[in-house]
Amino acid sequence: MRFDQLLNDIDRDALIELFSGAALAAVEAALSEKNAKPYVHCLVRDKPVQAKRAA
């Protein structure tokens, strides 16, 4: 899953301007899918949490 799929209203070029390519690659590598929803592993709770934008 790609990071920009979570933020579909921001294009990939804008993301690269905000974050380094290495930072984006690290986040994308940490993403996984479960029940067609993106998840990332929470280091504090030591469990997968749904990756979504804050309201």
C-alpha positions as MATLAB code, in Angstrom:
seq = 'MRFDQLLNDIDRDALIELFSGAALAAVEAALSEKNAKPYVHCLVRDKPVQAKRAA';
ca = [
       0.000    0.000    0.000;
       1.255    3.469   -0.763;
       1.115    6.382    1.670;
      -0.565    8.637   -0.884;
      -3.469    6.177   -1.110;
      -4.344    7.173    2.449;
      -4.170   10.840    1.569;
      -5.932   10.745   -1.773;
      -6.558   14.499   -1.794;
      -2.803   15.246   -1.760;
      -0.796   14.198   -4.792;
       2.470   12.289   -4.584;
       4.556   15.329   -5.559;
       3.196   17.325   -2.613;
       4.024   14.443   -0.257;
       7.596   14.308   -1.507;
       7.929   18.037   -0.853;
       6.646   17.597    2.727;
       8.580   14.425    3.592;
      11.843   12.951    2.384;
      11.738    9.948    0.087;
      13.305    7.810    2.812;
      10.597    8.807    5.310;
       7.839    7.951    2.808;
       9.469    4.607    2.022;
       9.681    3.746    5.736;
       6.000    4.518    6.299;
       4.948    2.625    3.164;
       6.996   -0.388    4.289;
       5.243   -0.366    7.670;
       1.736   -0.327    6.156;
      -0.225   -3.537    5.817;
      -3.807   -4.366    4.874;
      -6.414   -6.207    6.880;
     -10.031   -6.447    5.735;
      -9.207   -4.010    2.890;
      -8.143   -1.324    5.413;
      -4.630    0.048    5.953;
      -2.876   -0.758    9.240;
       0.436    0.249   10.787;
       2.134   -1.303   13.825;
       1.888    0.939   16.919;
       5.159    0.925   18.828;
       3.515    2.141   22.046;
       0.674   -0.388   22.203;
       2.653   -3.078   20.330;
      -0.281   -3.956   18.076;
      -1.577   -3.050   14.630;
      -3.813    0.033   14.470;
      -5.839    1.316   11.565;
      -4.005    4.011    9.612;
      -6.402    6.848    8.965;
      -6.439   10.596    8.963;
      -7.382   12.398   12.133;
     -10.685   14.192   11.870;
];
